[in-house]
C-alpha cells in the first residue's frame, strides 16, 4: 500500500482509470458484437450499427484506451465483413 500522499493519489487515479477503461472496453465489445450479428442476420439497421460501432471505436482510440492501429484494424475488419455480406 502507498505511504506518501503522491503515491496515494496515483493509486486513486489508476483505480479510476482502470474502471473507466473497463467500461469502454466492455461497451466496445458490445458494439462490435451487435454490428456483427446485425450484418450476419442481414438486419435492415446493419449499416447504422456499423456506423455506430465505427464511431465508438474511433472515440475509444482518441481517448487512448486502445492503440490507433488496433482501432484501424477493427474498423477495417468490420467494414470488410459488412461489404462481403452485401
The first five atom37 places (N, CA, C, CB, O) and aatype in JSON, in Angstrom:
{
  "aatype": [20, 20, 20, 20, 20, 20, 20, 20, 20, 20, 20, 20, 20, 20, 20, 20, 20, 20, 20, 20, 20, 20, 20, 20, 20, 20, 20, 20, 20, 20, 20, 20, 20, 20, 20, 20, 20, 20, 20, 20, 20, 20, 20, 20, 20, 20, 20, 20, 20, 20, 20, 20, 20, 20, 20, 20, 20, 20, 20, 20, 20, 20, 20, 20, 20, 20, 20, 20, 20, 20, 20, 20, 20, 20, 20, 20, 20, 20, 20, 20, 20, 20, 20, 20, 20, 20],
  "atom_mask": [
    [1, 1, 1, 1, 1],
    [1, 1, 1, 1, 1],
    [1, 1, 1, 1, 1],
    [1, 1, 1, 1, 1],
    [1, 1, 1, 1, 1],
    [1, 1, 1, 1, 1],
    [1, 1, 1, 1, 1],
    [1, 1, 1, 1, 1],
    [1, 1, 1, 1, 1],
    [1, 1, 1, 1, 1],
    [1, 1, 1, 1, 1],
    [1, 1, 1, 1, 1],
    [1, 1, 1, 1, 1],
    [1, 1, 1, 1, 1],
    [1, 1, 1, 1, 1],
    [1, 1, 1, 1, 1],
    [1, 1, 1, 1, 1],
    [1, 1, 1, 1, 1],
    [1, 1, 1, 1, 1],
    [1, 1, 1, 1, 1],
    [1, 1, 1, 1, 1],
    [1, 1, 1, 1, 1],
    [1, 1, 1, 1, 1],
    [1, 1, 1, 1, 1],
    [1, 1, 1, 1, 1],
    [1, 1, 1, 1, 1],
    [1, 1, 1, 1, 1],
    [1, 1, 1, 1, 1],
    [1, 1, 1, 1, 1],
    [1, 1, 1, 1, 1],
    [1, 1, 1, 1, 1],
    [1, 1, 1, 1, 1],
    [1, 1, 1, 1, 1],
    [1, 1, 1, 1, 1],
    [1, 1, 1, 1, 1],
    [1, 1, 1, 1, 1],
    [1, 1, 1, 1, 1],
    [1, 1, 1, 1, 1],
    [1, 1, 1, 1, 1],
    [1, 1, 1, 1, 1],
    [1, 1, 1, 1, 1],
    [1, 1, 1, 1, 1],
    [1, 1, 1, 1, 1],
    [1, 1, 1, 1, 1],
    [1, 1, 1, 1, 1],
    [1, 1, 1, 1, 1],
    [1, 1, 1, 1, 1],
    [1, 1, 1, 1, 1],
    [1, 1, 1, 1, 1],
    [1, 1, 1, 1, 1],
    [1, 1, 1, 1, 1],
    [1, 1, 1, 1, 1],
    [1, 1, 1, 1, 1],
    [1, 1, 1, 1, 1],
    [1, 1, 1, 1, 1],
    [1, 1, 1, 1, 1],
    [1, 1, 1, 1, 1],
    [1, 1, 1, 1, 1],
    [1, 1, 1, 1, 1],
    [1, 1, 1, 1, 1],
    [1, 1, 1, 1, 1],
    [1, 1, 1, 1, 1],
    [1, 1, 1, 1, 1],
    [1, 1, 1, 1, 1],
    [1, 1, 1, 1, 1],
    [1, 1, 1, 1, 1],
    [1, 1, 1, 1, 1],
    [1, 1, 1, 1, 1],
    [1, 1, 1, 1, 1],
    [1, 1, 1, 1, 1],
    [1, 1, 1, 1, 1],
    [1, 1, 1, 1, 1],
    [1, 1, 1, 1, 1],
    [1, 1, 1, 1, 1],
    [1, 1, 1, 1, 1],
    [1, 1, 1, 1, 1],
    [1, 1, 1, 1, 1],
    [1, 1, 1, 1, 1],
    [1, 1, 1, 1, 1],
    [1, 1, 1, 1, 1],
    [1, 1, 1, 1, 1],
    [1, 1, 1, 1, 1],
    [1, 1, 1, 1, 1],
    [1, 1, 1, 1, 1],
    [1, 1, 1, 1, 1],
    [1, 1, 1, 1, 1]
  ],
  "atom_positions": [
    [[0.83, -1.18, 0.0], [0.0, 0.0, 0.0], [0.88, 1.24, 0.0], [-0.95, 0.0, 1.21], [1.99, 1.23, 0.52]],
    [[0.35, 2.32, -0.6], [1.11, 3.56, -0.7], [1.22, 4.25, 0.65], [0.45, 4.5, -1.72], [0.3, 4.2, 1.46]],
    [[2.36, 4.9, 0.89], [2.58, 5.57, 2.16], [2.71, 7.09, 2.01], [3.83, 5.02, 2.82], [2.59, 7.81, 3.0]],
    [[2.95, 7.57, 0.81], [3.1, 9.0, 0.59], [1.84, 9.55, -0.08], [4.34, 9.3, -0.28], [1.13, 8.82, -0.76]],
    [[1.59, 10.83, 0.12], [0.38, 11.43, -0.44], [0.35, 11.32, -1.96], [0.28, 12.89, -0.04], [-0.7, 11.02, -2.54]],
    [[1.48, 11.55, -2.59], [1.52, 11.49, -4.05], [1.28, 10.07, -4.54], [2.88, 12.02, -4.57], [0.62, 9.86, -5.56]],
    [[1.82, 9.08, -3.82], [1.61, 7.69, -4.2], [0.16, 7.27, -4.0], [2.53, 6.77, -3.39], [-0.39, 6.5, -4.78]],
    [[-0.47, 7.8, -2.94], [-1.89, 7.51, -2.71], [-2.74, 8.1, -3.81], [-2.35, 8.06, -1.34], [-3.7, 7.47, -4.27]],
    [[-2.39, 9.3, -4.25], [-3.13, 9.94, -5.34], [-2.97, 9.14, -6.63], [-2.66, 11.39, -5.54], [-3.94, 8.91, -7.35]],
    [[-1.75, 8.73, -6.91], [-1.51, 7.93, -8.12], [-2.32, 6.64, -8.08], [-0.02, 7.61, -8.27], [-2.84, 6.2, -9.1]],
    [[-2.43, 6.04, -6.9], [-3.22, 4.82, -6.76], [-4.7, 5.1, -7.04], [-3.05, 4.23, -5.36], [-5.35, 4.34, -7.76]],
    [[-5.22, 6.19, -6.49], [-6.62, 6.55, -6.74], [-6.85, 6.79, -8.22], [-7.0, 7.81, -5.94], [-7.87, 6.36, -8.78]],
    [[-5.91, 7.47, -8.87], [-6.03, 7.74, -10.29], [-6.01, 6.46, -11.11], [-4.92, 8.68, -10.75], [-6.78, 6.31, -12.06]],
    [[-5.13, 5.55, -10.75], [-5.03, 4.3, -11.52], [-6.29, 3.46, -11.36], [-3.8, 3.5, -11.08], [-6.73, 2.81, -12.31]],
    [[-6.88, 3.46, -10.17], [-8.12, 2.71, -9.95], [-9.24, 3.32, -10.79], [-8.5, 2.71, -8.45], [-10.02, 2.59, -11.41]],
    [[-9.32, 4.64, -10.8], [-10.37, 5.32, -11.57], [-10.19, 5.07, -13.06], [-10.35, 6.83, -11.29], [-11.16, 4.8, -13.77]],
    [[-8.94, 5.14, -13.53], [-8.69, 4.92, -14.95], [-8.99, 3.48, -15.35], [-7.24, 5.27, -15.3], [-9.51, 3.23, -16.44]],
    [[-8.66, 2.54, -14.49], [-8.92, 1.13, -14.79], [-10.42, 0.89, -14.92], [-8.32, 0.22, -13.69], [-10.86, 0.17, -15.82]],
    [[-11.21, 1.5, -14.03], [-12.67, 1.35, -14.11], [-13.2, 1.97, -15.4], [-13.35, 2.0, -12.88], [-14.07, 1.41, -16.06]],
    [[-12.65, 3.13, -15.75], [-13.07, 3.8, -16.97], [-12.72, 2.97, -18.2], [-12.41, 5.18, -17.07], [-13.55, 2.8, -19.1]],
    [[-11.5, 2.44, -18.23], [-11.07, 1.62, -19.36], [-11.9, 0.34, -19.46], [-9.59, 1.28, -19.24], [-12.21, -0.11, -20.56]],
    [[-12.25, -0.24, -18.31], [-13.07, -1.45, -18.31], [-14.43, -1.16, -18.93], [-13.24, -2.0, -16.87], [-14.94, -1.96, -19.71]],
    [[-15.03, -0.02, -18.59], [-16.31, 0.38, -19.17], [-16.19, 0.54, -20.69], [-16.81, 1.7, -18.53], [-17.02, 0.02, -21.44]],
    [[-15.16, 1.26, -21.14], [-15.0, 1.5, -22.57], [-14.76, 0.2, -23.34], [-13.85, 2.46, -22.81], [-15.31, 0.02, -24.42]],
    [[-13.96, -0.7, -22.79], [-13.68, -1.96, -23.49], [-14.92, -2.85, -23.55], [-12.55, -2.71, -22.8], [-15.17, -3.49, -24.57]],
    [[-15.68, -2.88, -22.47], [-16.89, -3.68, -22.44], [-17.91, -3.15, -23.46], [-17.5, -3.68, -21.03], [-18.52, -3.92, -24.2]],
    [[-18.07, -1.84, -23.49], [-19.01, -1.22, -24.42], [-18.54, -1.42, -25.86], [-19.17, 0.28, -24.12], [-19.36, -1.66, -26.75]],
    [[-17.24, -1.33, -26.08], [-16.68, -1.53, -27.41], [-16.99, -2.94, -27.92], [-15.17, -1.3, -27.39], [-17.42, -3.11, -29.06]],
    [[-16.78, -3.94, -27.06], [-17.05, -5.32, -27.46], [-18.53, -5.51, -27.77], [-16.62, -6.3, -26.36], [-18.88, -6.23, -28.7]],
    [[-19.4, -4.86, -27.0], [-20.84, -4.96, -27.24], [-21.21, -4.36, -28.58], [-21.62, -4.28, -26.11], [-21.98, -4.94, -29.33]],
    [[-20.66, -3.18, -28.89], [-20.94, -2.53, -30.17], [-20.5, -3.41, -31.34], [-20.24, -1.17, -30.24], [-21.22, -3.55, -32.32]],
    [[-19.31, -4.0, -31.21], [-18.79, -4.86, -32.29], [-19.66, -6.1, -32.46], [-17.33, -5.27, -32.01], [-19.98, -6.5, -33.57]],
    [[-20.04, -6.69, -31.33], [-20.87, -7.88, -31.36], [-22.23, -7.6, -32.01], [-21.06, -8.44, -29.95], [-22.71, -8.38, -32.82]],
    [[-22.84, -6.47, -31.64], [-24.14, -6.1, -32.21], [-24.02, -5.85, -33.71], [-24.69, -4.85, -31.52], [-24.89, -6.26, -34.48]],
    [[-22.96, -5.19, -34.12], [-22.76, -4.92, -35.54], [-22.58, -6.22, -36.32], [-21.55, -4.0, -35.76], [-23.16, -6.4, -37.39]],
    [[-21.77, -7.13, -35.78], [-21.53, -8.4, -36.48], [-22.81, -9.24, -36.57], [-20.44, -9.2, -35.75], [-23.09, -9.82, -37.62]],
    [[-23.6, -9.3, -35.49], [-24.84, -10.08, -35.55], [-25.85, -9.42, -36.48], [-25.45, -10.23, -34.15], [-26.59, -10.11, -37.18]],
    [[-25.88, -8.08, -36.5], [-26.78, -7.37, -37.41], [-26.42, -7.64, -38.86], [-26.74, -5.88, -37.14], [-27.3, -7.79, -39.71]],
    [[-25.13, -7.69, -39.14], [-24.67, -7.96, -40.5], [-24.97, -9.4, -40.88], [-23.16, -7.66, -40.64], [-25.39, -9.67, -42.0]],
    [[-24.75, -10.34, -39.96], [-24.96, -11.76, -40.25], [-26.42, -12.06, -40.52], [-24.46, -12.62, -39.1], [-26.75, -12.84, -41.42]],
    [[-27.31, -11.45, -39.73], [-28.73, -11.72, -39.9], [-29.35, -10.86, -41.0], [-29.46, -11.49, -38.6], [-30.56, -10.92, -41.23]],
    [[-28.51, -10.07, -41.68], [-28.95, -9.19, -42.76], [-30.07, -8.26, -42.28], [-29.43, -10.01, -43.96], [-31.07, -8.04, -42.96]],
    [[-29.85, -7.72, -41.1], [-30.79, -6.78, -40.5], [-30.81, -5.48, -41.3], [-30.42, -6.5, -39.01], [-29.81, -5.1, -41.9]],
    [[-31.97, -4.8, -41.31], [-32.09, -3.55, -42.06], [-31.21, -2.46, -41.45], [-33.54, -3.09, -42.09], [-30.72, -1.58, -42.17]],
    [[-31.01, -2.51, -40.16], [-30.23, -1.47, -39.49], [-28.75, -1.85, -39.35], [-30.81, -1.2, -38.11], [-28.04, -1.28, -38.52]],
    [[-28.29, -2.78, -40.15], [-26.89, -3.23, -40.06], [-25.93, -2.1, -40.38], [-26.65, -4.41, -41.0], [-24.88, -1.97, -39.76]],
    [[-26.29, -1.29, -41.36], [-25.41, -0.18, -41.73], [-25.33, 0.84, -40.6], [-25.91, 0.5, -43.03], [-24.26, 1.38, -40.33]],
    [[-26.45, 1.1, -39.95], [-26.45, 2.04, -38.82], [-25.63, 1.47, -37.66], [-27.91, 2.33, -38.36], [-24.9, 2.21, -37.0]],
    [[-25.75, 0.17, -37.42], [-24.97, -0.47, -36.36], [-23.48, -0.38, -36.66], [-25.39, -1.94, -36.18], [-22.66, -0.13, -35.78]],
    [[-23.13, -0.6, -37.93], [-21.73, -0.5, -38.35], [-21.22, 0.92, -38.13], [-21.57, -0.9, -39.83], [-20.1, 1.11, -37.65]],
    [[-22.02, 1.9, -38.46], [-21.61, 3.29, -38.29], [-21.4, 3.63, -36.82], [-22.66, 4.24, -38.9], [-20.44, 4.31, -36.46]],
    [[-22.32, 3.15, -35.96], [-22.17, 3.4, -34.52], [-20.93, 2.73, -33.96], [-23.41, 2.9, -33.76], [-20.19, 3.32, -33.18]],
    [[-20.7, 1.49, -34.38], [-19.53, 0.74, -33.9], [-18.25, 1.43, -34.34], [-19.56, -0.71, -34.41], [-17.32, 1.59, -33.54]],
    [[-18.2, 1.83, -35.6], [-17.02, 2.51, -36.13], [-16.76, 3.81, -35.37], [-17.19, 2.79, -37.63], [-15.62, 4.13, -35.01]],
    [[-17.82, 4.55, -35.12], [-17.69, 5.81, -34.4], [-17.16, 5.58, -32.99], [-19.03, 6.53, -34.35], [-16.29, 6.32, -32.52]],
    [[-17.69, 4.57, -32.32], [-17.25, 4.3, -30.95], [-15.81, 3.8, -30.9], [-18.18, 3.28, -30.29], [-15.06, 4.12, -29.98]],
    [[-15.43, 3.0, -31.9], [-14.05, 2.52, -31.96], [-13.1, 3.71, -32.07], [-13.86, 1.55, -33.17], [-12.09, 3.77, -31.37]],
    [[-13.42, 4.66, -32.95], [-12.58, 5.84, -33.1], [-12.56, 6.67, -31.81], [-13.07, 6.69, -34.27], [-11.52, 7.22, -31.44]],
    [[-13.7, 6.77, -31.15], [-13.8, 7.52, -29.9], [-12.88, 6.92, -28.83], [-15.26, 7.54, -29.39], [-12.17, 7.64, -28.13]],
    [[-12.91, 5.6, -28.71], [-12.08, 4.91, -27.71], [-10.59, 5.07, -28.06], [-12.45, 3.41, -27.64], [-9.76, 5.23, -27.16]],
    [[-10.27, 5.03, -29.34], [-8.88, 5.21, -29.75], [-8.41, 6.63, -29.45], [-8.72, 4.91, -31.25], [-7.27, 6.83, -29.03]],
    [[-9.26, 7.62, -29.66], [-8.88, 9.0, -29.37], [-8.65, 9.21, -27.88], [-9.95, 9.97, -29.86], [-7.83, 10.05, -27.49]],
    [[-9.36, 8.47, -27.05], [-9.17, 8.57, -25.61], [-7.89, 7.86, -25.16], [-10.38, 7.99, -24.87], [-7.42, 8.07, -24.05]],
    [[-7.33, 7.01, -26.03], [-6.1, 6.32, -25.7], [-6.33, 4.99, -25.0], [-5.25, 7.18, -24.85], [-5.39, 4.4, -24.47]],
    [[-7.57, 4.51, -25.0], [-7.85, 3.23, -24.36], [-7.29, 2.09, -25.21], [-9.38, 3.04, -24.14], [-6.75, 1.12, -24.67]],
    [[-7.42, 2.21, -26.53], [-6.81, 1.24, -27.44], [-5.88, 2.0, -28.39], [-7.9, 0.42, -28.24], [-6.03, 3.21, -28.57]],
    [[-4.96, 1.3, -28.97], [-4.0, 1.9, -29.9], [-4.71, 2.24, -31.2], [-2.8, 0.94, -30.16], [-5.67, 1.57, -31.58]],
    [[-4.24, 3.28, -31.87], [-4.9, 3.72, -33.1], [-4.81, 2.67, -34.21], [-4.3, 5.03, -33.58], [-5.71, 2.57, -35.05]],
    [[-3.73, 1.89, -34.21], [-3.62, 0.84, -35.22], [-4.63, -0.27, -34.97], [-2.2, 0.26, -35.25], [-5.18, -0.84, -35.91]],
    [[-4.88, -0.57, -33.7], [-5.89, -1.58, -33.38], [-7.26, -1.08, -33.78], [-5.85, -1.92, -31.87], [-8.07, -1.84, -34.31]],
    [[-7.52, 0.2, -33.55], [-8.8, 0.78, -33.94], [-8.98, 0.68, -35.45], [-8.9, 2.26, -33.47], [-10.05, 0.32, -35.93]],
    [[-7.94, 1.01, -36.18], [-7.99, 0.94, -37.63], [-8.24, -0.48, -38.1], [-6.69, 1.47, -38.23], [-9.01, -0.71, -39.03]],
    [[-7.58, -1.43, -37.45], [-7.75, -2.84, -37.81], [-9.18, -3.3, -37.55], [-6.77, -3.71, -37.03], [-9.77, -4.01, -38.38]],
    [[-9.75, -2.91, -36.4], [-11.11, -3.3, -36.07], [-12.11, -2.73, -37.06], [-11.47, -2.85, -34.66], [-13.02, -3.43, -37.51]],
    [[-11.94, -1.46, -37.41], [-12.84, -0.81, -38.36], [-12.72, -1.49, -39.72], [-12.52, 0.7, -38.48], [-13.73, -1.75, -40.39]],
    [[-11.5, -1.76, -40.13], [-11.27, -2.39, -41.43], [-11.93, -3.76, -41.5], [-9.76, -2.52, -41.69], [-12.59, -4.08, -42.49]],
    [[-11.76, -4.57, -40.46], [-12.33, -5.91, -40.46], [-13.85, -5.87, -40.45], [-11.82, -6.71, -39.26], [-14.5, -6.66, -41.13]],
    [[-14.42, -4.95, -39.67], [-15.88, -4.83, -39.63], [-16.42, -4.4, -40.98], [-16.31, -3.83, -38.55], [-17.42, -4.94, -41.46]],
    [[-15.77, -3.43, -41.6], [-16.21, -2.93, -42.9], [-16.1, -4.01, -43.97], [-15.4, -1.7, -43.3], [-16.99, -4.16, -44.81]],
    [[-15.0, -4.75, -43.92], [-14.82, -5.84, -44.89], [-15.89, -6.9, -44.71], [-13.43, -6.46, -44.74], [-16.41, -7.44, -45.69]],
    [[-16.23, -7.2, -43.46], [-17.27, -8.19, -43.15], [-18.62, -7.71, -43.67], [-17.34, -8.44, -41.62], [-19.4, -8.49, -44.2]],
    [[-18.87, -6.4, -43.52], [-20.14, -5.83, -44.0], [-20.19, -5.88, -45.52], [-20.31, -4.36, -43.5], [-21.2, -6.28, -46.09]],
    [[-19.11, -5.48, -46.19], [-19.1, -5.45, -47.66], [-19.2, -6.85, -48.25], [-17.83, -4.77, -48.17], [-19.79, -7.03, -49.32]],
    [[-18.64, -7.83, -47.57], [-18.7, -9.2, -48.07], [-20.13, -9.75, -47.98], [-17.74, -10.11, -47.28], [-20.52, -10.6, -48.78]],
    [[-20.9, -9.26, -47.02], [-22.25, -9.79, -46.82], [-23.26, -9.19, -47.79], [-22.71, -9.52, -45.4], [-24.38, -9.69, -47.9]],
    [[-22.87, -8.13, -48.5], [-23.82, -7.49, -49.42], [-24.08, -8.31, -50.66], [-23.31, -6.14, -49.83], [-24.85, -7.9, -51.52]]
  ]
}
